[in-house]
Amino acid sequence: MLRLSHGPRIPERRIASPRCHERIIREQSQQRLAAASGKLATGGGRTLRVSGQIDHFRLGCARTSQAVLPSPTPNEQDHAMDISIKEAADLLGKSQRTVRHMAQTGRIPARRIGSRWLIRQADAEAIKAGKDPMASFLDDEEADGPVSAASEAARPAAAPRPTFTISFDSSLEQSGDRSVHEITELRDLDTFAIASGLLAEVAYLRHDGPCDTMLLEHVEQSMCGILEVLADALQQHDPSSRVERFRQAQRQACSALTGLLHYNMVYAEP
């Protein structure tokens, strides 16, 4: 029996199936809407036109209850197979730092969302199998249109080998036991022999094969800055000014060392 004293209610019943449950919910919604329309139509001493809005709301509820989720697109399916840096490192048997550098330099196709790198599992499996996942990527890029000369020049054609292996023995033999305060020529400093050797290695790498010119340019600027500051320091007669120049040379050396380490970490084979 329906109890009408406390508003419209439906009799209690057992839900036999999901379809029956949806019908009960739809009946309850219709009863609530009917009660709300009666209150709104006479509320505040004025007549409100709410029947059209209620019908529109009912139609929207019916469409929502009968809506079917669309199937994922191929692009969404590909993104669903993305894995993190840690998962790719476990799959490839490499460190997370190595995989992250591979993603940053384009050695493995990856996309970045905020601070996270996502890699397609198929690309990681291709690298593990000894295949180059960039081959299909470059084919698609060529099919889309010609590549500009600027973008092609900024990207090396192949990963160059790290050649920054400088020996300090020759510089130590040249300097001997001479004190720094007794040195007046730039060529007599140990730093000059080391910096000259590094600059020669950079020049050889530029001439020998494909390389990342942006990283090498940073190293060259830092090494040349070291030599300029040291040459200026040797001309200073004030000890405090000379010490300040040597500190500037130390900062330039740290910058050059950072560039060399970054270059070797990016292009060295793990």
C-alpha positions as a LaTeX table, in Angstrom:
\begin{tabular}{lrrr}
\hline
Residue & $x$ (\AA) & $y$ (\AA) & $z$ (\AA) \\
\hline
Met1 & 0.00 & 0.00 & 0.00 \\
Leu2 & 1.17 & 3.57 & $-0.70$ \\
Arg3 & 1.37 & 5.99 & 2.17 \\
Leu4 & 0.33 & 9.42 & 0.89 \\
Ser5 & 0.51 & 11.27 & 4.22 \\
His6 & 4.26 & 11.84 & 3.97 \\
Gly7 & 4.51 & 12.36 & 0.25 \\
Pro8 & 4.47 & 9.96 & $-2.67$ \\
Arg9 & 6.39 & 6.76 & $-2.07$ \\
Ile10 & 6.64 & 3.50 & $-3.88$ \\
Pro11 & 5.95 & 0.14 & $-2.31$ \\
Glu12 & 8.92 & $-1.81$ & $-1.03$ \\
Arg13 & 9.93 & $-4.59$ & $-3.32$ \\
Arg14 & 12.84 & $-6.82$ & $-4.02$ \\
Ile15 & 15.02 & $-5.90$ & $-6.96$ \\
Ala16 & 15.17 & $-8.85$ & $-9.25$ \\
Ser17 & 17.41 & $-7.40$ & $-11.95$ \\
Pro18 & 19.39 & $-4.22$ & $-12.84$ \\
Arg19 & 16.65 & $-3.25$ & $-15.32$ \\
Cys20 & 14.05 & $-3.34$ & $-12.56$ \\
His21 & 16.32 & $-1.23$ & $-10.36$ \\
Glu22 & 16.65 & 1.41 & $-13.10$ \\
Arg23 & 12.85 & 1.53 & $-13.50$ \\
Ile24 & 12.38 & 2.13 & $-9.76$ \\
Ile25 & 14.94 & 4.95 & $-9.77$ \\
Arg26 & 13.25 & 6.51 & $-12.81$ \\
Glu27 & 9.84 & 6.39 & $-11.05$ \\
Gln28 & 11.27 & 8.04 & $-7.94$ \\
Ser29 & 12.84 & 10.80 & $-10.05$ \\
Gln30 & 9.55 & 11.46 & $-11.84$ \\
Gln31 & 7.67 & 11.69 & $-8.53$ \\
Arg32 & 10.20 & 14.14 & $-7.10$ \\
Leu33 & 10.06 & 16.27 & $-10.25$ \\
Ala34 & 6.26 & 16.31 & $-10.15$ \\
Ala35 & 6.27 & 17.46 & $-6.53$ \\
Ala36 & 8.91 & 20.11 & $-7.27$ \\
Ser37 & 6.97 & 21.40 & $-10.29$ \\
Gly38 & 3.84 & 21.83 & $-8.15$ \\
Lys39 & 5.73 & 23.88 & $-5.58$ \\
Leu40 & 7.54 & 26.02 & $-8.14$ \\
Ala41 & 4.38 & 26.73 & $-10.17$ \\
Thr42 & 2.67 & 28.39 & $-7.17$ \\
Gly43 & 5.66 & 29.58 & $-5.18$ \\
Gly44 & 5.98 & 33.22 & $-4.05$ \\
Gly45 & 2.46 & 34.20 & $-5.15$ \\
Arg46 & 3.35 & 34.18 & $-8.83$ \\
Thr47 & 3.17 & 31.65 & $-11.63$ \\
Leu48 & 6.49 & 30.29 & $-12.93$ \\
Arg49 & 6.95 & 28.61 & $-16.29$ \\
Val50 & 8.98 & 25.57 & $-15.34$ \\
Ser51 & 7.23 & 22.82 & $-17.27$ \\
Gly52 & 9.51 & 23.19 & $-20.28$ \\
Gln53 & 12.63 & 23.10 & $-18.10$ \\
Ile54 & 11.39 & 20.00 & $-16.28$ \\
Asp55 & 10.65 & 18.23 & $-19.56$ \\
His56 & 14.11 & 19.14 & $-20.82$ \\
Phe57 & 15.64 & 17.81 & $-17.59$ \\
Arg58 & 13.67 & 14.56 & $-17.90$ \\
Leu59 & 14.83 & 14.13 & $-21.48$ \\
Gly60 & 18.43 & 14.67 & $-20.40$ \\
Cys61 & 18.10 & 12.08 & $-17.61$ \\
Ala62 & 16.66 & 9.56 & $-20.06$ \\
Arg63 & 19.49 & 10.12 & $-22.53$ \\
Thr64 & 22.08 & 9.83 & $-19.77$ \\
Ser65 & 20.63 & 6.53 & $-18.52$ \\
Gln66 & 20.68 & 5.11 & $-22.04$ \\
Ala67 & 24.09 & 6.53 & $-23.02$ \\
Val68 & 26.89 & 4.18 & $-23.98$ \\
Leu69 & 30.55 & 5.08 & $-23.42$ \\
Pro70 & 32.42 & 5.54 & $-26.73$ \\
Ser71 & 35.16 & 3.12 & $-27.62$ \\
Pro72 & 38.72 & 4.45 & $-27.18$ \\
Thr73 & 40.44 & 5.86 & $-30.23$ \\
Pro74 & 43.69 & 4.32 & $-31.53$ \\
Asn75 & 45.63 & 7.26 & $-30.06$ \\
Glu76 & 44.11 & 6.66 & $-26.63$ \\
Gln77 & 44.92 & 2.96 & $-26.91$ \\
Asp78 & 48.56 & 3.81 & $-27.63$ \\
His79 & 48.73 & 6.13 & $-24.63$ \\
Ala80 & 47.19 & 3.43 & $-22.48$ \\
Met81 & 50.30 & 1.31 & $-23.19$ \\
Asp82 & 52.67 & 4.02 & $-21.93$ \\
Ile83 & 55.05 & 3.09 & $-19.13$ \\
Ser84 & 57.09 & 5.18 & $-16.71$ \\
Ile85 & 60.85 & 5.69 & $-16.62$ \\
Lys86 & 61.19 & 3.15 & $-13.82$ \\
Glu87 & 59.19 & 0.51 & $-15.69$ \\
Ala88 & 61.18 & 1.13 & $-18.87$ \\
Ala89 & 64.45 & 0.87 & $-16.92$ \\
Asp90 & 63.36 & $-2.46$ & $-15.44$ \\
Leu91 & 62.34 & $-3.69$ & $-18.89$ \\
Leu92 & 65.61 & $-2.65$ & $-20.54$ \\
Gly93 & 67.84 & $-3.60$ & $-17.64$ \\
Lys94 & 69.30 & $-0.07$ & $-17.41$ \\
Ser95 & 69.35 & 2.62 & $-14.77$ \\
Gln96 & 66.57 & 5.19 & $-14.55$ \\
Arg97 & 69.07 & 7.99 & $-15.21$ \\
Thr98 & 70.18 & 6.35 & $-18.46$ \\
Val99 & 66.60 & 5.87 & $-19.67$ \\
Arg100 & 65.74 & 9.46 & $-18.74$ \\
His101 & 68.69 & 10.78 & $-20.79$ \\
Met102 & 67.62 & 8.58 & $-23.69$ \\
Ala103 & 64.17 & 10.17 & $-23.54$ \\
Gln104 & 65.56 & 13.71 & $-23.24$ \\
Thr105 & 67.88 & 13.34 & $-26.23$ \\
Gly106 & 65.38 & 11.53 & $-28.45$ \\
Arg107 & 67.16 & 8.18 & $-28.50$ \\
Ile108 & 63.84 & 6.65 & $-27.48$ \\
Pro109 & 60.45 & 8.18 & $-28.39$ \\
Ala110 & 58.83 & 9.64 & $-25.29$ \\
Arg111 & 56.38 & 12.31 & $-24.27$ \\
Arg112 & 56.47 & 14.50 & $-21.19$ \\
Ile113 & 53.54 & 15.38 & $-18.93$ \\
Gly114 & 54.68 & 17.86 & $-16.32$ \\
Ser115 & 57.79 & 16.38 & $-14.74$ \\
Arg116 & 56.99 & 12.81 & $-15.81$ \\
Trp117 & 58.32 & 11.05 & $-18.89$ \\
Leu118 & 56.13 & 8.41 & $-20.52$ \\
Ile119 & 57.51 & 5.85 & $-22.95$ \\
Arg120 & 55.58 & 3.48 & $-25.16$ \\
Gln121 & 56.01 & $-0.10$ & $-24.06$ \\
Ala122 & 56.33 & $-1.21$ & $-27.69$ \\
Asp123 & 59.31 & 1.13 & $-28.21$ \\
Ala124 & 61.04 & $-0.13$ & $-25.07$ \\
Glu125 & 60.50 & $-3.73$ & $-26.17$ \\
Ala126 & 61.89 & $-2.86$ & $-29.63$ \\
Ile127 & 65.07 & $-1.47$ & $-28.07$ \\
Lys128 & 65.38 & $-4.57$ & $-25.91$ \\
Ala129 & 65.08 & $-6.72$ & $-29.06$ \\
Gly130 & 67.84 & $-4.73$ & $-30.77$ \\
Lys131 & 65.60 & $-2.73$ & $-33.09$ \\
Asp132 & 65.58 & 1.03 & $-33.60$ \\
Pro133 & 62.19 & 2.52 & $-32.65$ \\
Met134 & 63.18 & 5.84 & $-34.23$ \\
Ala135 & 63.20 & 4.30 & $-37.73$ \\
Ser136 & 59.41 & 4.18 & $-37.98$ \\
Phe137 & 59.18 & 7.57 & $-36.28$ \\
Leu138 & 61.50 & 9.16 & $-38.84$ \\
Asp139 & 59.59 & 7.49 & $-41.69$ \\
Asp140 & 56.35 & 9.03 & $-40.41$ \\
Glu141 & 58.07 & 12.40 & $-40.05$ \\
Glu142 & 59.31 & 12.29 & $-43.64$ \\
Ala143 & 55.86 & 11.30 & $-44.87$ \\
Asp144 & 54.32 & 14.32 & $-43.13$ \\
Gly145 & 56.60 & 16.79 & $-44.91$ \\
Pro146 & 60.20 & 17.89 & $-45.47$ \\
Val147 & 62.27 & 18.62 & $-42.39$ \\
Ser148 & 63.62 & 22.14 & $-42.07$ \\
Ala149 & 67.37 & 22.71 & $-42.28$ \\
Ala150 & 67.52 & 24.29 & $-38.81$ \\
Ser151 & 65.91 & 21.33 & $-37.04$ \\
Glu152 & 68.05 & 18.87 & $-38.98$ \\
Ala153 & 71.25 & 20.71 & $-38.05$ \\
Ala154 & 70.37 & 20.81 & $-34.35$ \\
Arg155 & 69.88 & 17.04 & $-34.18$ \\
Pro156 & 72.98 & 14.83 & $-34.64$ \\
Ala157 & 72.73 & 12.16 & $-37.29$ \\
Ala158 & 74.26 & 9.57 & $-34.95$ \\
Ala159 & 75.28 & 9.34 & $-31.33$ \\
Pro160 & 78.98 & 10.31 & $-31.27$ \\
Arg161 & 81.37 & 8.48 & $-29.01$ \\
Pro162 & 82.78 & 10.38 & $-26.00$ \\
Thr163 & 86.44 & 11.27 & $-26.65$ \\
Phe164 & 87.21 & 13.43 & $-23.63$ \\
Thr165 & 89.98 & 11.29 & $-22.16$ \\
Ile166 & 92.70 & 13.77 & $-21.19$ \\
Ser167 & 95.87 & 12.63 & $-19.41$ \\
Phe168 & 97.34 & 14.93 & $-16.75$ \\
Asp169 & 100.81 & 13.35 & $-16.87$ \\
Ser170 & 102.15 & 15.66 & $-19.57$ \\
Ser171 & 101.06 & 18.80 & $-17.74$ \\
Leu172 & 102.65 & 17.62 & $-14.50$ \\
Glu173 & 105.90 & 16.87 & $-16.28$ \\
Gln174 & 105.96 & 20.34 & $-17.82$ \\
Ser175 & 105.36 & 22.20 & $-14.59$ \\
Gly176 & 107.68 & 20.14 & $-12.41$ \\
Asp177 & 108.23 & 21.58 & $-8.95$ \\
Arg178 & 107.81 & 25.22 & $-9.91$ \\
Ser179 & 105.65 & 27.35 & $-7.64$ \\
Val180 & 102.61 & 29.13 & $-8.98$ \\
His181 & 103.96 & 32.45 & $-7.73$ \\
Glu182 & 107.08 & 32.00 & $-9.90$ \\
Ile183 & 105.11 & 31.43 & $-13.12$ \\
Thr184 & 104.72 & 34.47 & $-15.35$ \\
Glu185 & 103.73 & 32.84 & $-18.65$ \\
Leu186 & 100.37 & 31.28 & $-19.37$ \\
Arg187 & 101.97 & 28.29 & $-21.09$ \\
Asp188 & 103.76 & 27.36 & $-17.87$ \\
Leu189 & 100.51 & 26.71 & $-15.99$ \\
Asp190 & 99.18 & 23.17 & $-15.67$ \\
Thr191 & 95.73 & 24.47 & $-16.53$ \\
Phe192 & 96.93 & 25.68 & $-19.92$ \\
Ala193 & 98.08 & 22.17 & $-20.93$ \\
Ile194 & 94.83 & 20.61 & $-19.73$ \\
Ala195 & 92.58 & 23.24 & $-21.34$ \\
Ser196 & 94.54 & 23.11 & $-24.60$ \\
Gly197 & 94.17 & 19.33 & $-24.70$ \\
Leu198 & 90.43 & 19.56 & $-24.12$ \\
Leu199 & 90.01 & 22.20 & $-26.81$ \\
Ala200 & 91.96 & 20.00 & $-29.22$ \\
Glu201 & 89.66 & 17.08 & $-28.41$ \\
Val202 & 86.59 & 19.24 & $-29.03$ \\
Ala203 & 87.98 & 20.41 & $-32.37$ \\
Tyr204 & 88.75 & 16.81 & $-33.34$ \\
Leu205 & 85.23 & 15.71 & $-32.42$ \\
Arg206 & 83.73 & 18.50 & $-34.53$ \\
His207 & 85.86 & 17.43 & $-37.50$ \\
Asp208 & 85.64 & 13.66 & $-36.98$ \\
Gly209 & 81.92 & 13.08 & $-37.09$ \\
Pro210 & 78.40 & 14.13 & $-36.13$ \\
Cys211 & 78.11 & 15.78 & $-32.75$ \\
Asp212 & 75.85 & 18.00 & $-30.69$ \\
Thr213 & 77.16 & 21.46 & $-31.49$ \\
Met214 & 75.14 & 23.15 & $-28.75$ \\
Leu215 & 76.78 & 21.13 & $-25.96$ \\
Leu216 & 80.24 & 21.50 & $-27.48$ \\
Glu217 & 79.81 & 25.25 & $-27.85$ \\
His218 & 79.17 & 25.55 & $-24.11$ \\
Val219 & 82.35 & 23.56 & $-23.35$ \\
Glu220 & 84.44 & 25.65 & $-25.75$ \\
Gln221 & 83.22 & 28.93 & $-24.26$ \\
Ser222 & 84.04 & 27.76 & $-20.74$ \\
Met223 & 87.53 & 26.55 & $-21.69$ \\
Cys224 & 88.35 & 29.78 & $-23.53$ \\
Gly225 & 87.04 & 31.73 & $-20.53$ \\
Ile226 & 89.48 & 29.85 & $-18.28$ \\
Leu227 & 92.46 & 30.80 & $-20.44$ \\
Glu228 & 91.38 & 34.44 & $-20.67$ \\
Val229 & 90.96 & 34.79 & $-16.91$ \\
Leu230 & 94.29 & 33.08 & $-16.20$ \\
Ala231 & 96.09 & 35.33 & $-18.68$ \\
Asp232 & 94.58 & 38.34 & $-16.93$ \\
Ala233 & 95.55 & 36.95 & $-13.51$ \\
Leu234 & 99.22 & 36.65 & $-14.43$ \\
Gln235 & 99.28 & 40.34 & $-15.31$ \\
Gln236 & 97.96 & 41.39 & $-11.89$ \\
His237 & 100.57 & 42.62 & $-9.42$ \\
Asp238 & 98.14 & 42.85 & $-6.53$ \\
Pro239 & 97.90 & 39.44 & $-4.79$ \\
Ser240 & 94.22 & 39.91 & $-3.90$ \\
Ser241 & 93.35 & 40.70 & $-7.53$ \\
Arg242 & 95.28 & 37.66 & $-8.71$ \\
Val243 & 93.43 & 35.43 & $-6.21$ \\
Glu244 & 90.10 & 36.80 & $-7.42$ \\
Arg245 & 91.03 & 35.99 & $-11.04$ \\
Phe246 & 91.99 & 32.45 & $-10.08$ \\
Arg247 & 88.61 & 32.02 & $-8.37$ \\
Gln248 & 86.90 & 33.11 & $-11.57$ \\
Ala249 & 88.97 & 30.53 & $-13.44$ \\
Gln250 & 87.82 & 27.87 & $-10.97$ \\
Arg251 & 84.19 & 28.73 & $-11.65$ \\
Gln252 & 84.80 & 28.53 & $-15.39$ \\
Ala253 & 86.51 & 25.16 & $-14.90$ \\
Cys254 & 83.50 & 23.83 & $-12.96$ \\
Ser255 & 81.21 & 24.98 & $-15.76$ \\
Ala256 & 83.39 & 23.28 & $-18.38$ \\
Leu257 & 83.57 & 20.08 & $-16.33$ \\
Thr258 & 79.79 & 20.05 & $-15.98$ \\
Gly259 & 79.42 & 20.39 & $-19.75$ \\
Leu260 & 81.87 & 17.55 & $-20.38$ \\
Leu261 & 80.13 & 15.24 & $-17.92$ \\
His262 & 76.75 & 16.07 & $-19.42$ \\
Tyr263 & 78.02 & 15.37 & $-22.93$ \\
Asn264 & 79.51 & 12.01 & $-21.94$ \\
Met265 & 76.39 & 10.99 & $-19.99$ \\
Val266 & 74.13 & 11.86 & $-22.92$ \\
Tyr267 & 76.12 & 10.20 & $-25.69$ \\
Ala268 & 78.09 & 7.49 & $-23.90$ \\
Glu269 & 76.83 & 3.97 & $-24.29$ \\
Pro270 & 75.60 & 2.73 & $-20.87$ \\
\hline
\end{tabular}
